Amino acid sequence: MTRVKGATHALKHRKTILKRAKGFRFGQSTKERQARQTLFHAGRSSFQDRRKKKGQFRRLWNIKINAALDRIESSLSYSKFIKALKDSGIGVDRKILAHLAEEKPESFKRIVEKVS
C-alpha cells in the first residue's frame, strides 16, 4: 500500500483556524500556534460569559424593579416587594416585572397596590 501524507488535511485544518482567527491582533491572526491558543481561550471565555450573562440580567431586572418602586413612591423596597409578592401568591417573575416597570408603569403600579 502506498503511503498517504496528511498535507492536504493539515493545510485545510490550518486554513480554518486562521479563518476563525481573522481580526485578532498581532501574530494571533497569522501564526497558527498563537491563533489556536487564542481561539481556545476565546472559546473558554465565551462559555463562561454565557453563564455570567444570566446573572447580569437578573441584577439588571432587580435594579429596574427597585427604580420603579422609587418612582411610584412606594414604601416598599425591592426585597420587601418580592417577599410581599410571594406571600400574596402572585407568580410573576422578575423579568416580566422589570418589563412592566419599564414599558407599562400603570400595570406595575396596580401590582404594587395589590401587594401592599
Backbone as CSV, one residue per row, in Angstrom:
resi,resn,N_x,N_y,N_z,CA_x,CA_y,CA_z,C_x,C_y,C_z
1,MET,0.838,-1.189,0.000,0.000,0.000,0.000,0.881,1.249,0.000
2,THR,0.424,2.266,-0.677,1.206,3.499,-0.738,0.968,4.350,0.504
3,ARG,1.968,5.144,0.809,1.889,5.985,1.996,1.088,7.252,1.675
4,VAL,0.200,7.617,2.597,-0.601,8.828,2.417,-0.095,9.885,3.382
5,LYS,0.283,11.005,2.842,0.724,12.105,3.694,-0.478,12.977,4.060
6,GLY,-0.367,13.654,5.164,-1.505,14.444,5.657,-1.476,15.890,5.238
7,ALA,-0.788,16.201,4.168,-0.588,17.605,3.806,-1.893,18.334,3.519
8,THR,-2.765,17.746,2.702,-3.980,18.475,2.320,-4.893,18.683,3.522
9,HIS,-5.004,17.665,4.365,-5.858,17.799,5.551,-5.263,18.788,6.546
10,ALA,-3.939,18.741,6.691,-3.282,19.667,7.613,-3.434,21.100,7.130
11,LEU,-3.293,21.312,5.841,-3.466,22.660,5.288,-4.893,23.151,5.487
12,LYS,-5.850,22.247,5.267,-7.252,22.614,5.456,-7.515,22.998,6.916
13,HIS,-6.934,22.224,7.834,-7.097,22.497,9.254,-6.497,23.854,9.622
14,ARG,-5.302,24.120,9.112,-4.643,25.407,9.374,-5.454,26.564,8.818
15,LYS,-5.975,26.365,7.625,-6.758,27.419,6.976,-7.995,27.781,7.799
16,THR,-8.676,26.740,8.289,-9.894,27.009,9.067,-9.561,27.719,10.373
17,ILE,-8.458,27.333,11.001,-8.046,28.002,12.238,-7.748,29.470,11.968
18,LEU,-6.990,29.734,10.912,-6.631,31.121,10.599,-7.849,31.926,10.131
19,LYS,-8.806,31.258,9.510,-10.038,31.945,9.120,-10.823,32.382,10.355
20,ARG,-10.890,31.483,11.347,-11.604,31.807,12.582,-10.893,32.880,13.391
21,ALA,-9.568,33.023,13.169,-8.773,33.982,13.939,-8.674,35.339,13.245
22,LYS,-9.426,35.533,12.172,-9.389,36.808,11.467,-9.827,37.930,12.400
23,GLY,-9.105,39.038,12.335,-9.468,40.176,13.163,-8.734,40.203,14.486
24,PHE,-8.044,39.123,14.846,-7.239,39.134,16.060,-6.011,40.009,15.824
25,ARG,-5.388,40.452,16.893,-4.274,41.389,16.776,-2.927,40.663,16.731
26,PHE,-1.981,41.311,16.099,-0.588,40.875,16.044,-0.473,39.476,15.430
27,GLY,0.339,38.606,16.023,0.580,37.298,15.436,-0.574,36.337,15.619
28,GLN,-1.553,36.722,16.405,-2.661,35.822,16.695,-3.540,35.572,15.475
29,SER,-3.415,36.400,14.471,-4.228,36.189,13.273,-3.424,35.563,12.132
30,THR,-2.090,35.499,12.289,-1.277,34.995,11.183,-0.488,33.734,11.532
31,LYS,-0.211,33.532,12.803,0.590,32.375,13.218,-0.327,31.296,13.776
32,GLU,-0.146,30.088,13.280,-1.088,29.020,13.600,-1.151,28.714,15.092
33,ARG,-0.007,28.582,15.735,0.007,28.205,17.145,-0.658,29.277,18.012
34,GLN,-0.293,30.529,17.767,-0.886,31.628,18.541,-2.382,31.722,18.279
35,ALA,-2.766,31.511,17.033,-4.185,31.564,16.682,-4.954,30.465,17.400
36,ARG,-4.384,29.257,17.429,-5.050,28.134,18.090,-5.216,28.412,19.576
37,GLN,-4.162,28.916,20.216,-4.237,29.227,21.646,-5.264,30.320,21.924
38,THR,-5.272,31.339,21.094,-6.215,32.439,21.280,-7.649,31.972,21.090
39,LEU,-7.874,31.133,20.088,-9.219,30.602,19.871,-9.667,29.735,21.049
40,PHE,-8.742,28.971,21.606,-9.055,28.151,22.772,-9.493,29.025,23.944
41,HIS,-8.724,30.086,24.210,-9.064,30.977,25.315,-10.367,31.732,25.047
42,ALA,-10.564,32.123,23.787,-11.794,32.828,23.429,-13.008,31.929,23.632
43,GLY,-12.858,30.663,23.269,-13.959,29.722,23.454,-14.286,29.501,24.914
44,ARG,-13.236,29.416,25.730,-13.451,29.238,27.164,-14.149,30.459,27.757
45,SER,-13.713,31.641,27.335,-14.319,32.868,27.850,-15.773,32.993,27.427
46,SER,-16.064,32.636,26.185,-17.439,32.765,25.716,-18.352,31.791,26.466
47,PHE,-17.851,30.611,26.788,-18.636,29.637,27.552,-18.939,30.185,28.949
48,GLN,-17.926,30.732,29.613,-18.118,31.292,30.952,-19.081,32.479,30.912
49,ASP,-18.923,33.329,29.889,-19.722,34.538,29.841,-21.177,34.264,29.507
50,ARG,-21.447,33.151,28.815,-22.851,32.788,28.599,-23.517,32.484,29.933
51,ARG,-22.754,31.947,30.867,-23.298,31.677,32.200,-23.430,32.975,33.003
52,LYS,-22.413,33.834,32.892,-22.421,35.098,33.642,-23.546,36.017,33.208
53,LYS,-23.895,35.935,31.920,-24.905,36.832,31.359,-26.239,36.685,32.083
54,LYS,-26.565,35.473,32.494,-27.833,35.224,33.168,-27.900,35.980,34.494
55,GLY,-26.786,35.958,35.232,-26.739,36.693,36.500,-26.772,38.194,36.294
56,GLN,-26.125,38.657,35.228,-26.117,40.095,34.942,-27.519,40.591,34.604
57,PHE,-28.272,39.792,33.851,-29.638,40.191,33.532,-30.503,40.217,34.779
58,ARG,-30.320,39.248,35.662,-31.113,39.227,36.886,-30.829,40.466,37.728
59,ARG,-29.534,40.868,37.815,-29.196,42.091,38.542,-29.837,43.322,37.908
60,LEU,-29.854,43.346,36.569,-30.461,44.465,35.857,-31.958,44.541,36.145
61,TRP,-32.629,43.382,36.128,-34.063,43.361,36.422,-34.323,43.873,37.830
62,ASN,-33.499,43.465,38.799,-33.663,43.916,40.178,-33.557,45.436,40.265
63,ILE,-32.585,45.999,39.558,-32.384,47.448,39.569,-33.587,48.159,38.961
64,LYS,-34.109,47.629,37.853,-35.258,48.247,37.197,-36.496,48.218,38.090
65,ILE,-36.703,47.092,38.770,-37.862,46.968,39.657,-37.732,47.941,40.820
66,ASN,-36.551,48.009,41.410,-36.328,48.898,42.547,-36.502,50.361,42.134
67,ALA,-36.006,50.728,40.945,-36.152,52.102,40.452,-37.620,52.438,40.240
68,ALA,-38.382,51.477,39.720,-39.806,51.717,39.500,-40.544,51.879,40.821
69,LEU,-40.147,51.111,41.824,-40.762,51.258,43.150,-40.482,52.645,43.721
70,ASP,-39.263,53.152,43.507,-38.927,54.507,43.958,-39.729,55.547,43.183
71,ARG,-39.914,55.312,41.882,-40.624,56.268,41.027,-42.076,56.435,41.444
72,ILE,-42.731,55.350,41.824,-44.140,55.453,42.229,-44.270,55.758,43.714
73,GLU,-43.139,56.021,44.336,-43.072,56.414,45.755,-43.778,55.404,46.650
74,SER,-43.478,54.165,46.420,-43.993,53.088,47.253,-43.137,52.983,48.513
75,SER,-43.748,52.550,49.603,-42.992,52.398,50.850,-42.164,51.112,50.839
76,LEU,-42.364,50.298,49.796,-41.669,49.020,49.717,-40.294,49.177,49.078
77,SER,-39.335,48.451,49.626,-38.042,48.322,48.948,-38.138,47.081,48.061
78,TYR,-37.095,46.823,47.298,-37.117,45.687,46.381,-37.344,44.379,47.131
79,SER,-36.558,44.153,48.188,-36.640,42.865,48.893,-38.004,42.683,49.561
80,LYS,-38.548,43.751,50.138,-39.872,43.658,50.781,-40.966,43.429,49.737
81,PHE,-40.775,44.025,48.571,-41.742,43.854,47.491,-41.770,42.407,47.009
82,ILE,-40.604,41.816,46.818,-40.526,40.417,46.365,-41.136,39.487,47.412
83,LYS,-40.862,39.755,48.684,-41.440,38.950,49.781,-42.964,39.071,49.776
84,ALA,-43.469,40.301,49.612,-44.914,40.522,49.583,-45.553,39.834,48.377
85,LEU,-44.837,39.827,47.249,-45.339,39.131,46.054,-45.516,37.644,46.336
86,LYS,-44.507,37.052,46.957,-44.563,35.616,47.255,-45.676,35.315,48.257
87,ASP,-45.820,36.170,49.280,-46.851,35.951,50.298,-48.255,36.058,49.725
88,SER,-48.447,36.984,48.767,-49.768,37.172,48.187,-50.073,36.142,47.093
89,GLY,-49.067,35.359,46.703,-49.294,34.285,45.732,-49.292,34.736,44.283
90,ILE,-48.723,35.908,44.016,-48.642,36.382,42.636,-47.379,35.782,42.021
91,GLY,-47.557,34.995,40.981,-46.438,34.275,40.376,-45.880,34.960,39.144
92,VAL,-45.395,36.174,39.300,-44.795,36.907,38.179,-43.300,36.958,38.423
93,ASP,-42.520,36.565,37.424,-41.071,36.543,37.633,-40.461,37.931,37.436
94,ARG,-39.184,38.038,37.793,-38.505,39.334,37.783,-38.389,39.916,36.379
95,LYS,-38.224,39.059,35.392,-38.097,39.533,34.014,-39.368,40.262,33.579
96,ILE,-40.507,39.672,33.865,-41.792,40.270,33.498,-42.032,41.531,34.313
97,LEU,-41.705,41.486,35.605,-41.876,42.672,36.449,-41.041,43.838,35.942
98,ALA,-39.795,43.560,35.557,-38.918,44.614,35.051,-39.474,45.180,33.745
99,HIS,-40.008,44.309,32.883,-40.594,44.780,31.622,-41.809,45.660,31.902
100,LEU,-42.669,45.223,32.822,-43.841,46.024,33.175,-43.434,47.361,33.778
101,ALA,-42.414,47.328,34.638,-41.960,48.556,35.293,-41.447,49.563,34.275
102,GLU,-40.807,49.069,33.223,-40.207,49.961,32.232,-41.209,50.384,31.160
103,GLU,-41.976,49.426,30.642,-42.843,49.692,29.498,-44.271,50.075,29.878
104,LYS,-44.799,49.466,30.944,-46.193,49.703,31.331,-46.270,50.014,32.827
105,PRO,-45.900,51.232,33.215,-45.847,51.565,34.642,-47.201,51.505,35.344
106,GLU,-48.295,51.728,34.594,-49.619,51.679,35.245,-49.955,50.251,35.673
107,SER,-49.572,49.273,34.871,-49.798,47.869,35.247,-48.931,47.500,36.445
108,PHE,-47.694,47.972,36.432,-46.798,47.695,37.552,-47.337,48.313,38.837
109,LYS,-47.889,49.523,38.714,-48.438,50.210,39.894,-49.619,49.431,40.476
110,ARG,-50.449,48.847,39.586,-51.593,48.043,40.055,-51.100,46.816,40.823
111,ILE,-50.020,46.207,40.350,-49.464,45.036,41.056,-48.952,45.462,42.430
112,VAL,-48.282,46.604,42.497,-47.742,47.096,43.786,-48.889,47.386,44.747
113,GLU,-49.959,47.997,44.242,-51.114,48.297,45.106,-51.775,47.020,45.614
114,LYS,-51.837,46.012,44.774,-52.437,44.728,45.163,-51.611,44.047,46.252
115,VAL,-50.299,44.197,46.153,-49.389,43.539,47.104,-49.397,44.249,48.447
116,SER,-49.335,45.573,48.419,-49.190,46.307,49.701,-50.496,46.621,50.366
